[in-house]
Amino acid sequence: MTSMSIGPKKWQRIILAGLFSVYLVLLSAVILFKLPFYSPQLSDGIRVINLDPLAALDYADKGVAILEIFFNVLFFVPLGIYITILRRHWSFFQKVLPIFLLSLTFETLQYIFAWGRSDIVDVIANTLGGIIGIGLALLLFGIFKRRANAVALWLTFALTVIVVVRFAQLFYLSHVVMAR
């Protein structure tokens, strides 16, 4: 690569990979272990799988169902951004496939270990969030052109710091303050 190339510099890729790792750890903690709010009552040991994508419409409290779908979408937006930044040469399908497979893996693990409810709506919402992230990253590259990698690095750094601080705050409140 020449100094005028569009690809991220080696140090930028290392930082992005580190931030991506932090994001994946937090995503796993939230989805699989229900952190920062885990309590024994969240896992009753019952395995439930929902394969009906319209089942969310049957919830007694539709507001809670919509909020859960919204957060599932939101949690996976960064995954689409990270994949697009780290693998710009991949086709759209190659970027969506790992998002779908990670979501499917999370839902499968939840079913196997009875850590929550496995739901096709979650897989759809998570994949949609990743697709939105891909779109946002492509928009970022379109707007900032050659400076996009530097902008993406600072943006992902700032977002990751904000998420880590908020996660730590919620974990503290949930496990220290509420435990008293």
C-alpha positions as CSV (number, residue, x, y, z in Angstrom):
1,M,0.0,0.0,0.0
2,T,1.1,3.5,-0.7
3,S,0.6,6.4,1.6
4,M,-2.2,7.6,-0.6
5,S,-4.2,4.3,-0.4
6,I,-7.7,4.2,1.1
7,G,-7.1,1.2,3.3
8,P,-6.5,1.7,7.0
9,K,-3.0,2.0,8.3
10,K,-1.6,-0.9,10.3
11,W,-1.9,0.9,13.6
12,Q,-5.5,1.9,12.8
13,R,-6.3,-1.7,12.0
14,I,-4.8,-2.9,15.3
15,I,-6.8,-0.3,17.3
16,L,-10.0,-1.1,15.4
17,A,-9.4,-4.9,16.1
18,G,-9.0,-4.1,19.8
19,L,-12.1,-2.0,19.9
20,F,-13.9,-4.7,17.9
21,S,-12.8,-7.3,20.5
22,V,-14.1,-5.2,23.4
23,Y,-17.4,-4.8,21.5
24,L,-17.7,-8.5,21.0
25,V,-17.1,-9.3,24.6
26,L,-19.7,-6.8,25.7
27,L,-22.2,-8.0,23.1
28,S,-21.7,-11.6,24.4
29,A,-22.0,-10.5,28.0
30,V,-25.3,-8.7,27.3
31,I,-26.9,-11.4,25.0
32,L,-25.7,-14.6,26.6
33,F,-25.3,-13.7,30.2
34,K,-27.8,-10.9,30.5
35,L,-25.2,-8.6,32.0
36,P,-25.2,-6.1,33.5
37,F,-28.6,-7.1,35.0
38,Y,-28.1,-10.8,35.4
39,S,-29.9,-12.5,38.3
40,P,-30.8,-16.1,38.9
41,Q,-34.5,-15.3,38.1
42,L,-33.6,-14.5,34.5
43,S,-32.7,-18.1,33.8
44,D,-35.3,-20.5,34.9
45,G,-33.7,-23.5,33.1
46,I,-36.5,-23.8,30.7
47,R,-35.6,-24.1,27.0
48,V,-37.9,-22.1,24.8
49,I,-37.6,-21.6,21.1
50,N,-39.9,-19.3,19.0
51,L,-39.8,-19.8,15.2
52,D,-42.8,-17.6,14.5
53,P,-41.6,-14.1,13.5
54,L,-45.0,-12.6,14.2
55,A,-45.2,-13.9,17.8
56,A,-44.0,-10.6,19.1
57,L,-47.4,-9.2,18.0
58,D,-49.1,-11.5,20.4
59,Y,-47.3,-10.2,23.5
60,A,-49.6,-8.8,26.2
61,D,-47.3,-5.8,26.5
62,K,-46.5,-4.8,22.9
63,G,-44.4,-1.9,24.2
64,V,-41.9,-4.2,25.9
65,A,-41.8,-6.4,22.7
66,I,-41.1,-3.4,20.5
67,L,-38.5,-2.0,22.9
68,E,-36.7,-5.4,23.0
69,I,-36.7,-5.5,19.2
70,F,-35.3,-2.0,19.0
71,F,-32.5,-2.8,21.4
72,N,-31.7,-6.0,19.4
73,V,-31.3,-3.9,16.3
74,L,-29.3,-1.2,18.1
75,F,-26.9,-3.7,19.7
76,F,-25.9,-5.1,16.3
77,V,-25.4,-1.8,14.4
78,P,-21.8,-1.6,15.5
79,L,-21.1,-5.1,14.3
80,G,-22.1,-4.0,10.7
81,I,-19.9,-0.9,11.1
82,Y,-16.9,-2.9,12.4
83,I,-17.2,-5.6,9.7
84,T,-17.4,-3.0,6.9
85,I,-14.4,-1.0,8.2
86,L,-12.3,-4.1,8.8
87,R,-13.4,-5.9,5.6
88,R,-14.2,-3.3,3.0
89,H,-13.4,-5.6,0.1
90,W,-16.1,-8.1,1.2
91,S,-19.3,-8.1,-0.8
92,F,-22.6,-7.1,0.9
93,F,-23.5,-10.8,1.4
94,Q,-20.1,-11.6,2.9
95,K,-20.6,-8.8,5.4
96,V,-24.2,-9.9,6.3
97,L,-23.4,-13.6,6.7
98,P,-21.2,-13.3,9.8
99,I,-23.8,-11.0,11.4
100,F,-26.5,-13.5,10.8
101,L,-24.3,-16.5,11.9
102,L,-23.3,-14.7,15.1
103,S,-26.9,-14.0,16.0
104,L,-27.9,-17.5,15.2
105,T,-25.1,-18.8,17.3
106,F,-26.2,-16.7,20.3
107,E,-29.7,-17.9,20.0
108,T,-28.6,-21.5,19.7
109,L,-26.3,-21.2,22.8
110,Q,-29.2,-19.6,24.7
111,Y,-31.4,-22.7,23.8
112,I,-28.7,-25.3,24.5
113,F,-27.8,-23.8,27.9
114,A,-31.3,-22.5,28.8
115,W,-29.8,-19.0,29.3
116,G,-32.9,-17.3,27.9
117,R,-35.4,-17.6,25.2
118,S,-34.4,-18.4,21.7
119,D,-36.3,-16.3,19.2
120,I,-36.3,-16.0,15.4
121,V,-37.4,-12.4,15.9
122,D,-34.0,-11.7,17.7
123,V,-32.1,-13.2,14.7
124,I,-34.1,-11.0,12.3
125,A,-33.7,-7.9,14.4
126,N,-30.0,-8.5,15.0
127,T,-29.3,-9.1,11.3
128,L,-31.3,-5.9,10.5
129,G,-29.1,-4.0,13.0
130,G,-26.0,-5.3,11.3
131,I,-27.3,-4.3,7.9
132,I,-28.0,-0.8,9.2
133,G,-24.5,-0.7,10.5
134,I,-23.1,-1.7,7.1
135,G,-25.2,1.1,5.5
136,L,-23.9,3.6,8.0
137,A,-20.3,2.6,7.4
138,L,-20.7,2.8,3.6
139,L,-22.2,6.3,4.1
140,L,-19.3,7.3,6.2
141,F,-16.9,6.1,3.5
142,G,-18.9,8.0,0.9
143,I,-18.9,11.3,2.8
144,F,-15.3,11.3,4.2
145,K,-13.6,9.5,1.3
146,R,-9.9,9.2,2.1
147,R,-10.3,10.5,5.7
148,A,-13.0,7.9,6.4
149,N,-10.6,5.5,8.2
150,A,-9.4,8.1,10.6
151,V,-13.0,9.3,11.2
152,A,-14.1,5.7,11.7
153,L,-11.3,5.1,14.2
154,W,-12.2,8.1,16.3
155,L,-15.9,7.3,16.1
156,T,-15.6,3.7,17.1
157,F,-13.2,4.6,19.9
158,A,-15.6,7.2,21.3
159,L,-18.6,4.9,21.0
160,T,-16.7,2.0,22.6
161,V,-15.6,4.2,25.5
162,I,-19.2,5.4,26.0
163,V,-20.6,1.9,25.9
164,V,-17.9,0.5,28.3
165,V,-18.5,3.4,30.8
166,R,-22.3,2.9,30.6
167,F,-22.0,-0.8,30.9
168,A,-19.7,-0.4,34.0
169,Q,-22.1,2.1,35.5
170,L,-25.1,-0.3,35.0
171,F,-23.1,-3.3,36.3
172,Y,-22.2,-1.3,39.4
173,L,-25.7,-0.2,40.0
174,S,-27.1,-3.7,39.4
175,H,-24.6,-5.7,41.4
176,V,-23.4,-3.3,44.1
177,V,-26.0,-0.6,44.8
178,M,-29.0,-2.9,44.3
179,A,-27.4,-5.7,46.3
180,R,-27.4,-3.7,49.5
